[in-house]
Amino acid sequence: MNVPIKVLVEGSLCIALSVALSFVKLFALPQGGSVSLGMLPIFVFAIRRGGTA
């Protein structure tokens, strides 16, 4: 398991950014749900790194 340090740092920054963005709610739904931007950094990381990370 030889993962470069740059990929690990980028992944950890995406996780930290997704935690911070999960507190920002775009709008709340009537039955208690909400929509936030929390998963956006994870999607960007998955698209950039693909199956190699």
C-alpha positions as CSV (number, residue, x, y, z in Angstrom):
1,M,0.0,0.0,0.0
2,N,2.1,2.8,-1.3
3,V,0.0,6.0,-1.5
4,P,1.9,9.2,-2.2
5,I,1.8,11.9,0.5
6,K,0.2,14.4,-1.9
7,V,-2.8,12.1,-2.4
8,L,-3.2,11.6,1.4
9,V,-3.0,15.3,2.1
10,E,-5.5,16.1,-0.6
11,G,-7.9,13.5,0.7
12,S,-7.7,14.8,4.2
13,L,-8.2,18.4,3.1
14,C,-11.3,17.3,1.2
15,I,-12.7,15.5,4.2
16,A,-12.0,18.6,6.4
17,L,-13.7,20.9,3.9
18,S,-16.7,18.6,3.6
19,V,-17.1,18.6,7.4
20,A,-17.0,22.4,7.4
21,L,-19.4,22.7,4.4
22,S,-21.9,20.3,6.0
23,F,-22.7,23.0,8.6
24,V,-23.9,25.4,5.8
25,K,-27.4,24.5,4.8
26,L,-28.7,25.6,1.4
27,F,-32.4,25.0,2.4
28,A,-34.4,23.0,4.8
29,L,-37.1,20.5,3.7
30,P,-40.5,20.3,5.4
31,Q,-40.1,16.9,7.0
32,G,-36.8,17.8,8.7
33,G,-34.2,17.1,6.0
34,S,-31.8,19.6,4.4
35,V,-29.6,20.1,1.5
36,S,-25.9,21.0,2.0
37,L,-22.7,21.2,0.1
38,G,-20.9,18.7,2.3
39,M,-20.4,15.9,-0.3
40,L,-19.1,18.2,-3.0
41,P,-15.3,18.0,-2.0
42,I,-15.6,14.2,-1.8
43,F,-17.1,14.0,-5.3
44,V,-14.3,16.3,-6.6
45,F,-11.7,14.1,-5.0
46,A,-13.2,11.0,-6.4
47,I,-13.4,12.4,-9.9
48,R,-9.8,13.7,-9.8
49,R,-8.2,10.6,-8.3
50,G,-10.5,7.8,-9.6
51,G,-9.6,4.3,-8.5
52,T,-6.0,5.0,-7.7
53,A,-6.7,6.7,-4.3
